[in-house]
Amino acid sequence: MVTLDSILFVIPVLLVIHPKVFHLFQVQKWFMLISSLAFPLIHGYLVGFRWQVSFLYLIHLILILLAVYLISSKDTYKLGYRGIRKICSVTVLSTLLFTWVFPVGLLIEAKGPYKIGTASLVVKSDDRRELYGDKYDTLRSFAVQFYFPSDTGGERPAPLFENGEAIELGFKNAFGIPKMGVDYFSQLPSNVWYDTKLSTSEDQYPVIVLSHGWKGFRNIHANIAEKMASNGYIVVAIDHTYGALATQIKSDEVVLLNHAALPNRETHLQYLKYGSALIETYKGDILETLDLIEDMNQAGYNSILTERMNLGKITVLGHSTGGGAAVSAALSDSRISAVVGLDAWVEPLDDISILSGLKVPYLHLSSEAWRGGVNEKNLNMLIANSSEDRWLITLEGTKHTDFTMLGYLSPVSEQIKLTGKNGKEAIEIQEKLIYKFIDYYSNGRNTKKAIVDIIKEYDSATAEAIYMR
């Protein structure tokens, strides 16, 4: 619940706790009319309409209509105080429940020393052809969002989910969730600002490229992006068109998930071929993003990030399909200095690539749900054949979806089986491990012991295999 929602609670709560307010309204009908009208208008102006507090709007509407009736008829209340109190009590409790289950407020904290700035753009490929959707065989386009450390906030706060209305539409398209169930997503605030500049504390900052999974989107990992940016990293989060829930290409053009890009495993014999093609598409987006930041970093590009990105320290972090693409990109491109896989889906990768192994440090965080499954064979081969430090850590009680920030979006995500048992603790562990790993291997700070200490701190974090050089 946002703080300004308290405006709508004033009258119903007062009517519940004090009968004198009820009697005041009986005597001062104009006061009841004006106050019942004023509070919703103020709330609407400052916050906007939210269905989670619709019962409170209804109470105010009833009071307005009642006041109009009493003023015009000179009548007295037909409903006693007990009735009013019961109605207001149910309304307040129902509203508190709705605002708890579907929260609108600051869900995550960025505790680093920096403020966070952001900017977005659409990348159009020079030569890659689109494999999916209505734009098949045209030049591929995808979107990226930069998060960067700043010394000050800007004039405009950025939402947690940029293009939130498109994401709400994407949830309906991908999962059949009614828009009303997710329409608060576009109202979620973040710790990020538009119209601000890169911090002057350092000459250059290391870079993290963030790749979401199938049916994900770039801001579903906003907790990681914000944490890393607030601690001195430039994060580039990708929306993989047709693999993302929704990608805003233009102000009037939203590209939704293409279900045909990855058919059902149980009913399609060519499932892994589709998976391989999807990973290659994600990989292409990652490599083009590396090309983009190389261009941006050159003198004369006219960007606040020009010459400020340390391209010798690039980590690629990916979840699921994005994790498989991160591994594949690192296998073929020497610009990548470290990789983080969140339940990285490496099953579709070919044997030659897997057997060649990674030549850079790798952190693989695995859900309990995926351990021992179809992804395990290639994962174990990858770990065994890689030559640098490899960390394989399982978070007990977790599902594949726990490697997103879904657990932050509703406190009942565990109860409705959307996420695993450990909820926010699992996210907390991930954030700490990712930060310490990248800070050591990509930025030369901290120690390996800092990573081990996190594993020891949490009983649910199990290092089933740690391979060290």
N, C-alpha and C positions, 0 to 999 in steps of 0.2 A: 504494500500500500504506500502511495506517495503521501508526503506530509500534508499537502494541500487538500487531500481528500477529507481531512478533519473538518473542513468548512461545512461539509454536508452532514456531519454527525452532530453538529451543535444542537439544533432544535430537537431531533429525535431523542438524543441522550438526555437533554434537559427535561423533556416530557416524561421520560422513563424514571428519572431519579427525583423529580420534584413536582408535586401536584400544583404548586403555586404558579408554575409556568402555564399549566393548563387553564387555571383560573384567570390568569392575566390575559390569555388569548380570548377567553370568554368575554372579558370586559373591553379589551382593546382590540377590536376586530381589524381595524386598519393596520395596527402594528403587526398582527398575525399575517395579514396579506402582504405587507411590504417586506417583512423579514423572510417569509416563506418564498417570496419571489427573488429576493436579493441574493441569498446564499447560493442557489443553483446557478444564477447568472454569473456571480463572481467565480465560482468553481469552473464553469464552462469557459470563461474568458482566460483564466490562468492555467487550466489543465486541459480542457477539452472533454468531449463526451467519452465516458468509459462505461461499458455495459456492466462491469463488476459492481458499480455503485448505482445501478438502475433502480433498485428498490428504494434507495434514499431519494432519488428524483421523484419516484412515485409518491412517497410520503409528502414531499413538498407540494406536489401537484394536488394531492387530496386536500391539504391545508389551504392552498390557494383557492380551490373551488369552494371549500367550506366557508372561507372568509367572504368570498364574493356572495355566496348564498345568504349568509347571515347579515351582511351589510345591506343587501337589497331587500331582505324580508323582515328584518328586525327580529328575527327568531332567536331562539337559544339552542344550544347543542342538544342533539338527539342522542348522541353517544356519550356514555359516562367516562370518567377518567380511567377506570379499569380497562375498558375496551381500547382506549387510545394507548394506554401503557403496554398492553399486550401486543398490539400492532407494531408499535415502535420497537419493542424488545425483539420481536421476531425479525423485523427489518434490519436492526443493527447487527444482530448475531449472523443473519444470512449474509449481509454485506461483508462482515469480517471474515467469514468463511470463504467467500468468493475471492476477496482480495488476498487471502493467504494462499489459496490454491493457484490463482492466476496473478502473481505479484507484479506490480508495476513500481519500480523503485531501483535504486542502485544495487545490482545483484553481485557485483564483483568489486574488489578493491585492488588498485594498483599501488603497491607499497614501496616502489622504488624511489630513488631521489629525484627523478625527472618528472616533469609534466609530459603529456603525450599529445603530439599533433598527428593529423591524418590528412590524406588526400587520395583521390581515386582517379583511375583512368581506364580506358578501354584499349586493349592491344589488338591490332589487326595484323595478321601474318602476311608476310610478303610472298610466301610460296606454299604454305601448308593448306591443304584442301580439307574442307569440312566433311566428316564421315557421317554426320547425323542430321536428322530433322529436315525442316523445310528448306534449309540452306545447304543441303548436300551438294558437294563438289564446288562450292564457292570458297573464297578465302576465309579461313577460320578467324573468329574474333573471340576474345575472352576478356574478363575484367580483372583488375588488380587494385588492391587498397594498401597504401603505405601507412604504417604506424612508425613514428619516430620520436626520439627524446627531444624535449623542448625545455627551455628555461622558464617559460611563462605559458599560461593558458591563452586561448584565443578569444575572439569576440562571440563566436558561435559554438555552442556545445554540439558534439556529434552524437547521434543515437548509437546504441549498442549494435543494432542491426541496420546498417545503411541500406536504403531501399527496402525498408521494413514491410511496406505494403506488398511488394513483389514477393518477399519471402512468405508472407501469409498466404498468398495465392499459390505459392509453390508447395506449401504444406498440404493444401487442399488437393492439389494435383497429384502429389506423390503418395499421400497417406489417406486421403479421403477425409481429413479433419475439417469440419465446418469452420468457416472463417471466424465465426464468433469465438471459437475455442482458442484461437491464436492471435486475434486482432490486437491484443495488447503488446505483441512483439514490436510493433512500430513505435510504441511509446516508451520503450525501455531506454533509460539513460546510460551513458558510459562515462569513463574518466578521460575522454578524448576530446580534442578541440580542432575545429577548422581554423584556417587563417592564422596560423602561428608558424614560427621559424624553428629550424633545427638548432639544438643547443650548441653553444660555443665552448662548452667545457672541454671537448676533445676535438682534435683535428679531423679524425675519422672514426667511424663507428662500424663494428662488424654487422653482417647482414644475415637475416634468417628468411628463407623462402618457405611459406606455409601452404601446404596442399591438402585440401579436405578430401573426404571419402565420397563414395557413391551415395547419392541423395543427401550430401552435405551442402555447405556453402561457406564462404570465406569467414563470416563472422561467427560461425558455430565454434570457432576456436579463439574467439575474441579475448577470453581470459588469458590464454598464453600470449597472444599478441600484445595485450596491454602490459602484462607482467614484464615481458622481455623489453618492450620499448621503454618502460619506466625505469629499467635498469641499464639503459645505454645501448640498445640494439635497434637497428632499422629492420623492421619486419615488413615483408611483402607478402600479403595474403592473396591467393588466387581464387577466383570463381571459374571453375572449369565448365564452360558452356556445355549444356546438354547432360552433364553429369551432376551439376549442381541443381538444387531445388529450383532456383531461379537466378538468372543472370540479367542484370539491367545493362543492355547494350547502348540504348539511347533513352532519352527521357520518355519517349512514347513506345519503346520496344523492350519487352521482357521475354526472354527465352526460357521456357520451363524445361524441367527434366524430361529427357527422351527415354521413356520406359523400354523402348526397343534396343537401346544401347547395351543393356545387360539383362537378357531374358532370365526366366526362372531356371535355376540349376536342375531341379527335379524333372522338368518337362522339356528341356532343350539339350540335345546331344552335343551341340557346338558351344556350350556355355563357356568353356575355358578359352576358346578362340575369341569370343566376344569380350571376355575379360582381358585377354592379352591386348586386343585392339584398344580397349578403353584405357588401359594402363599406358599404352604407347601414346595415346592422345594426351593424357595428363602429363606424361613425360615431356612431350613436345611443348606443352604450355610452360613447364618448369624451365626448359632450356631456352625458350624464347624470352622468359622473364629474366634469365641470366643475361641474355643479349641486351635486353632493355636496360637493365641497371648498368651494364658496361657502357652503353651509349650515354645514359644519363650522367655517368660519372666523368665523362670526358669534358675538358675545358670548353666553354662556349655553348654548352647545352642549354643554359638558362633555366636551371632548376635549383631549388634550395638545397638539394642533395648532391649537386655537381661537385665532384672532387672530394666529397665528404664520406663516401662509402668505402670501407676497407674490403676490397674484392679478393684479398688473400685470405679472408676469414668469412667464408660463406657456409652456413649450415642449411640443409634442406630438411624440413620436418613435415611428415605426412601421416595421415590417418587412413587405414584400410587401403582403398584403391590409391589414394594419394601417397600412402606409405610405400606401396609397391612401386609407384612411379618415382618416388624419391630414391629408392634403392637402385632402380634401373638407370636413372639419370646419373647417379654417382658412379655406377659401373662404367659409364661411357664418357663422362665429362670430368676432366681434372680440375675444373674451377671449383668444385664442391670439396670442402675440407672436412665436413662431418655430416652424419646423417642420424636422424631420430625417426624411428618407426613406431607409431602408435597402432598396435595390432596390424602392422603392415601386411597387406595381402600380397604375398610373393608367390603364391601357388601358380598363377598363370605365366610366370617368367620362364624362359627357356633354360634347358639344362646347361648350355654353354655359358650363359651369363651367370647363372648361379654358381657353377663350378669355378669360374674365374675369381669369385670372391671380391669383397670390398677392399679397397686399399686405403680407406679412411676410417677413423673411429666410428663405431656404430652403437647406438643405444636402442634396444628393442623392448618396448613395454607391452606385455601381453596380458590380455584378459583371461580370467579363469575359464570363461565359456569357450574360448578358441583353443585352449591348450589341448593337445592330443587329437586335434581335428585335421581336416584335409590340408590345412596350410602348413602343418608341422614338418612334413618331409623336406620341402624346399627351404623352409626357415632353418632347419638344422644343418642342411648342406651349405647354406649361405654362411652361417656362423662358423662352421668347421673350416671353410675354405677362405675366409677373410684373414688378412694378414695383420691388421691393426687391432687395437683394443676393441673388444666386443662385450657388451653388457646385455644379458638376457634376463629380464626381471618380470615376474608375474605378480599382478595385484589380485589377491584372493577376493572372491565374492563379486568380481566385476563382470559386466557384459561388454560386448563390443561397443555399445553406445556410451559406455562410461568414459571413453576417450574423446568425448566432446563436452561441451558445457551444458548438455541437456539437464544434468542434475541440478543446475542453478535455476533453471527456468520454472520449476515447480517443486515444492517440498513433498509432493505426493508422487514424484516420478518413480520412486522405488515401489510404492504400494500398487501402482498400476502397471508394474513390470516393464517400465520404459528403461530403467537403469537397474544396476545390481544392488547388492546389499550395503555397500560401504558409502554410497552417495558422495557427499562433498569431501569426505576424507580421501577417497580415491582421486578426486581432482586435485586436492591439495598435495598428495604424494607426487602425482605426475608433474605438477608445476615446479615443485622443488627439485625433482630429479632432472627434469629438462633444463632448468636454469643452471644447476651445478655442472651438468654434463657439458652444456654449450659453453659455459663460462670457463671451464677448464680446457676443453679440447679445441675450441675455436677462438677463445680470447686469452688463453694463457694465464687465467686466474684460478684461484682455489686449488684443490688437490683431488686425487682419486679418493682419498680418505673421506672427503666431504660427501661423495656419492655413497660410499659404504655406510657412512653415519646415518644417512636418511633411511637406508634399508633397515638398519638396526633399530631406528626410532619407531618404525611402524611394524606391528605384527603381521599386518595384511600385505606387506611388501616382501615377496620371497624371491631371492636371487637363486633361481634353480641352477643356473650355470653362469659363471662369470669367467670369460676367457681374457686373460691378460697376456701381453707380449712377454 
